[in-house]
Amino acid sequence: MTHGREAELENDRQPNLRQKLMPGNQAASCTSHAGKWLFTNNWCPRCRNVTAIIFCLLPKVLDAISGLTPRHIRFPNTLQKQQETKQGFYLISRFPHVLGAIDCTHVRLVPPAATEHLYRNRKHTHSINVQAIVDHQGLFTNIVAKYPGSVHDSFICCHSTINQHFQDGRYGNGLLVADQGYGIQPWILTLFGNPSTTAERAYNDADRRTRSIVERTFGILKSRFRCLDITGGSLLYSPEMVWKIILTCAILHNFCIRRNIPFLEPEPHMPEEEEEEDGGLQHEGNQQNTAAGVRRRQHIVNNFLKLITITTVLTDVNKHR
């Protein structure tokens, strides 16, 4: 058999590497491994050459996809989008004026030696603290992924662009629902620490059901992309690279939601941080509450009281028919 024929048969047995390196396949190859082993040290010895190629392409792919953040992670800025979002949240638990649910989650990394202490979080592991806002569909509409794990959630929020936009009145009467790690503002409402009335308990129940969408979305994100989850170990890249990985995964998550690509796992894995968030680690009063924020929360509570009263009356009327 001639050398040329041997080479031809060899090409039939192995994928064409040149075809693998076409731009479209670069993105497909990298992102298809994002939730498995690409961002950790779990290398496959039989695929070492392919792994090395993907490893070299990773920075280019991350730059390309994360650069699309303004197009694919968008807060509802038009009146029509805001109304659609408010209506979507209202249908969940009758909580009015909600434009998003805000929370933070931690993504582990191996920190730079010189600044290791900055990345040590309250659980004494090293991470990036990622703030995200999601809408009623579980789409990411805002992400801040640049702060080390030692930074508190409320600090990230106070120094974020979205917070400044709310202060400037850009979103009208729109608001965000948050856990008790945040201070109460006219545009950020949290639970009552010790509800004492039926209306306050109804408010807390509606708040929890409304806010659960962000916790579930974190669970789906980390289940789709295990590199972000505690079960995937710690990312072995610089913080700047980790920011891009997080943004890339969030963009791909939004793409899946908008294209109705099913999430195959029956129940999303709930990240460790979210599982313990409501377990007493953060209490109302940790952050400064504004008088305007407290008044707005009480106004919504009064509306819940009216709703409870109307529901009770209708129930009594139906009983006596």
C-alpha positions, 0 to 999 in steps of 0.5 A, a space after each residue: 500500500 502506498 504512503 498516499 493511500 495510508 494517509 488517505 485512510 488515516 484521514 478517514 479514521 480521524 476528524 479533520 482538524 482543519 475543519 475543527 478549527 473553523 470559527 463556528 466549530 471553535 465556539 461549538 467545541 469550547 462551549 460544549 465542554 463548558 459544563 463538563 471539564 474544560 475549566 477544571 483540571 479533569 483532563 482526559 489522557 486519550 483526548 489530550 491533543 483536542 483538549 490542548 487545541 480547545 484550551 488555546 481557543 478558549 480566550 478567543 471564544 470567551 472574548 467573542 461571547 462575553 462581548 455580546 453581553 449588552 445584546 443578550 443580557 438586557 434590563 427592561 428599559 422600554 415601557 412595554 418591556 417593563 409592563 410585560 415584566 411587571 405583569 409576569 411577576 404579578 402572576 406569580 404571587 400578586 406582588 406589584 411593580 416588580 422588575 426583577 429578583 436580585 441575589 448573589 451567588 459564589 463561583 469558586 476559583 484559585 485566587 492570585 497569591 498576592 490578593 488571596 485574602 480578598 477572595 476568601 468568603 464567609 465560608 472560608 473558601 475562595 470565590 467571585 461574588 456574582 450579583 444577578 437580576 433575573 426576570 419572571 422567565 428566569 432570564 438574566 437581565 443584569 450581572 455584576 461578576 467582578 467582585 471577590 468573595 469577601 465583598 458583601 452583597 449589599 456593597 455590590 448592589 450599592 456600587 452597581 450601575 443598575 442601582 444608580 439608574 433606580 436612584 435616578 428614577 429611570 424605572 419609575 415605580 419599578 422595584 426589585 425583590 431581595 433577601 435580607 442581606 440588602 437594605 430596604 430602599 424604595 426600589 429594593 424590598 425585603 422580607 419582614 424579619 419577624 412578621 406580626 400580622 396576617 398581612 405581613 405574613 402574606 407579604 413575606 409569602 409573596 416575596 419568597 415566591 417572587 424571589 424564588 425565581 432567582 435562586 432557581 435560575 442560579 440552580 439551572 445555570 450551575 447545573 447546565 455549566 458545572 464549572 460554575 458549581 461547587 461540584 466542578 471544583 475551583 476554576 484555575 484561571 485569573 479573576 479576569 478570565 473567570 468574569 468572562 466565563 461567568 458572563 459567557 455561561 449566563 449568555 448561553 443560559 439566556 440563549 437556551 431560554 429564548 430558544 426553548 432548549 430544554 433543561 434535561 435534569 428533572 430538578 436543578 441542583 441548588 447551589 450551596 450558598 442559596 440553600 443556606 441563604 434563608 437559614 439565619 445567616 443574614 438578618 434584617 437590620 444588617 444593612 441600613 433601611 431607608 424611611 422611604 423604603 420602609 414606607 413603600 413596603 408598608 404600602 404594599 402590605 396594606 394592599 395585601 391586607 385589603 386583598 386578604 379582606 376581600 378574599 375572606 368576604 368572598 369566601 364567606 359569601 360563597 359558604 352561605 349560598 
